[in-house]
Amino acid sequence: MELEWLSEIELYFSSIKDNDRLKIKGEEAHHILDVMRHRTGDELFVTNGKGFIYKAFIEAVGGNEVICKIIETKQYNNPLVNITFCIPRLKSHDRFEFALEKCVELGITNFIIFESSRSVSKGEKLERWQKVLISAMKQSLHAWFPRLTYMKNVRELNNLSGFKIILEQASNTTLNNFLSSSQHPVSSNYYFIFGPEGGLTEKEINSIENHVKVRLIKKRLRSETAIIYTVSLLSNLFDH
């Protein structure tokens, strides 16, 4: 199952697998049965979110469950597995979710959402955000489930091991130069930290230990634009 061939299909998600059978429940089953009007014998494509896409057919339906028998399996790698995008709450919910969606479409599977001093919106909406991420995963035919955590402030990032890259307009180092440096092994974890509208405060930046500041381009970008620009660059470099 090459991705070029898969481009014409609709992808579903299920984490419940027993030998050569998949069980699809809840909203996914509702979409299959009541929206797409699939019935017993119909062919489906399902990902388990762990790198596998299964070609299967509907063997049985009951209640709000769909049982599928697997007839073909394909495994895909995750070239951006070591990259995490640390994104603040943005003032515009639509722009925030748009940025999340585009990140998943271009291959990012690890996210940390955090509150910043200059964040207008506060609090977490993990269930809502996870739905946005899963929908983007299926729409873009990715086989890796996006992981999402929430932090109340940037200092919590110090609990993570890896390179912490702050996107800062005033930096003399470009992201391209940083990525091309042989000092940074591909196997390391990379945390790309974006600021909210107005940027991170100096106190917040100083609170992040062992960080490096990089800039994207000379022009100042909106937060969501900087996020999408960065993932586009990383996808072009590592996800061919």
C-alpha positions in Angstrom: 0.0 0.0 0.0 2.0 2.9 -1.3 0.9 6.4 -0.2 0.3 7.4 -3.8 -2.3 4.6 -4.1 -3.8 5.5 -0.6 -4.4 9.0 -1.7 -7.9 8.0 -3.0 -9.1 6.4 0.2 -10.7 7.4 3.4 -8.8 6.5 6.5 -10.2 5.5 9.9 -8.7 5.1 13.3 -8.8 2.2 15.8 -6.4 1.2 18.6 -8.3 -2.1 19.3 -6.7 -5.0 17.4 -7.0 -8.8 18.1 -4.9 -10.9 15.8 -6.3 -10.2 12.3 -9.3 -8.3 13.4 -10.0 -4.6 14.3 -12.8 -3.2 16.4 -13.9 0.3 15.6 -16.2 2.0 18.1 -17.8 5.3 19.0 -17.7 8.3 16.6 -15.6 6.4 14.1 -18.2 3.6 13.9 -20.9 6.1 13.6 -19.2 7.8 10.7 -18.6 4.5 8.9 -22.2 3.2 9.3 -24.4 6.3 9.5 -22.5 8.9 7.4 -20.6 6.9 4.8 -23.3 4.1 4.8 -20.8 1.3 4.7 -22.1 -2.2 5.2 -20.9 -5.8 5.8 -18.3 -6.8 3.1 -17.3 -3.2 2.3 -13.5 -2.4 2.2 -12.0 0.0 4.7 -8.5 1.4 5.5 -7.7 1.8 9.2 -4.7 3.0 11.1 -3.8 2.1 14.6 -1.8 5.3 15.1 1.4 3.4 15.7 2.7 3.4 12.1 0.4 0.8 10.6 -2.3 1.1 8.0 -4.6 -1.9 7.5 -6.6 -2.8 4.4 -9.7 -4.6 5.8 -13.3 -5.5 5.1 -16.3 -5.2 7.4 -17.0 -8.6 8.8 -19.8 -7.7 11.2 -21.6 -4.7 12.7 -23.5 -4.5 16.0 -24.7 -1.7 18.1 -22.2 1.1 17.6 -19.3 -1.2 16.7 -17.7 -2.3 13.5 -15.6 -5.5 13.3 -13.1 -5.7 10.4 -10.9 -8.5 9.1 -7.4 -7.4 8.0 -6.4 -8.5 4.6 -3.2 -6.4 4.1 -0.8 -4.5 6.4 1.6 -1.8 5.7 4.0 -0.1 8.1 5.2 3.5 7.8 8.1 5.3 9.6 7.9 8.6 11.4 10.7 10.8 10.2 9.8 13.6 12.7 9.4 11.4 15.7 12.2 13.3 17.7 10.6 16.7 17.1 8.1 18.3 19.5 6.3 21.6 18.8 5.8 23.6 22.0 2.9 26.0 21.1 1.3 28.6 23.4 -2.4 29.3 23.6 -3.1 31.9 21.0 -5.8 34.6 21.2 -7.6 33.3 18.1 -9.0 29.8 18.6 -9.4 29.4 14.9 -5.8 30.3 14.1 -4.5 28.1 16.9 -6.4 25.1 15.7 -5.5 25.9 12.1 -1.8 25.8 13.1 -2.3 22.4 14.9 -4.0 21.0 11.9 -1.3 22.0 9.4 1.4 20.7 11.7 -0.1 17.3 11.7 -0.7 17.4 7.9 3.0 18.1 7.5 4.2 15.4 9.8 4.5 16.7 13.4 3.2 14.1 15.9 4.4 15.5 19.3 2.9 18.6 20.8 3.1 20.5 24.1 0.6 23.3 24.6 1.6 25.8 27.3 0.4 29.0 28.9 2.6 32.1 28.6 2.5 35.4 30.5 1.3 37.1 27.4 -1.2 34.4 26.4 -4.7 35.9 26.3 -6.5 32.6 26.3 -5.9 30.4 29.4 -6.8 26.8 30.3 -6.7 23.5 28.4 -9.1 22.0 26.0 -7.3 18.7 25.5 -10.4 16.7 24.2 -11.2 19.4 21.6 -7.6 19.7 20.5 -7.1 15.9 20.3 -10.1 15.7 17.9 -8.5 18.3 15.7 -5.3 16.4 15.6 -6.9 13.0 14.9 -9.0 14.5 12.1 -5.9 16.0 10.5 -4.1 12.7 10.9 -6.8 10.8 9.0 -7.3 13.5 6.4 -3.6 13.6 5.5 -3.3 9.7 5.6 -0.7 9.6 8.4 -0.2 6.5 10.4 1.1 8.0 13.6 -1.3 9.2 16.4 -0.5 12.8 17.4 0.5 13.1 21.1 -0.5 16.1 23.1 0.4 17.3 26.6 -0.4 20.6 28.4 1.9 22.7 30.6 0.9 25.7 32.7 4.1 27.6 32.2 7.3 27.4 30.1 9.5 26.4 33.1 8.1 22.9 32.9 10.0 22.5 29.7 13.1 22.1 31.8 11.9 18.7 32.8 12.5 17.5 29.2 15.8 16.2 27.9 16.9 17.5 24.5 17.7 20.6 22.5 15.3 23.5 23.2 15.0 25.9 20.3 13.3 29.2 20.9 12.0 31.0 17.8 13.2 34.6 18.4 13.1 37.3 15.8 16.2 39.1 17.2 18.5 36.1 17.0 21.5 36.2 14.7 21.3 32.4 14.1 18.9 31.2 11.5 17.1 27.9 11.8 18.7 26.7 8.6 22.2 27.2 10.1 21.2 25.5 13.3 19.8 22.4 11.6 22.8 22.1 9.3 25.3 22.1 12.2 27.0 18.8 12.8 26.8 19.5 16.5 23.2 18.4 16.7 22.7 14.7 16.1 19.5 13.6 14.3 18.8 11.1 17.1 18.4 13.8 19.8 15.1 15.2 20.9 14.3 18.7 19.6 11.8 21.0 21.2 10.7 24.0 19.1 9.3 26.7 21.4 7.1 29.4 19.9 5.9 32.6 21.5 2.3 33.9 21.7 1.2 37.3 20.3 3.8 39.7 21.7 6.4 36.9 22.1 7.8 35.3 25.2 8.9 37.6 28.0 12.6 37.9 28.8 12.0 36.3 32.1 10.3 33.3 30.4 13.2 32.9 27.9 15.8 33.1 30.7 13.9 30.5 32.7 14.4 27.9 29.9 17.7 26.2 30.6 20.3 25.3 27.9 18.3 26.9 25.1 19.3 28.3 21.7 17.5 31.1 20.0 17.0 31.0 16.2 15.1 33.2 13.7 13.2 32.1 10.6 13.4 35.1 8.3 14.1 38.8 8.6 10.4 39.7 8.5 8.3 39.4 11.7 5.7 36.7 11.4 2.5 36.0 13.2 2.8 33.1 15.7 0.7 30.7 13.6 2.6 31.7 10.5 5.9 31.0 12.2 4.6 27.6 13.4 3.5 26.6 9.9 6.7 28.0 8.3 8.9 25.9 10.6 7.0 22.7 10.1 7.1 23.2 6.3 10.9 23.6 6.5 11.4 20.6 8.7 9.1 18.5 6.6 11.0 19.4 3.4 14.3 18.5 5.1 13.4 15.2 6.8 10.1 13.9 5.4 10.7 12.9 1.8 
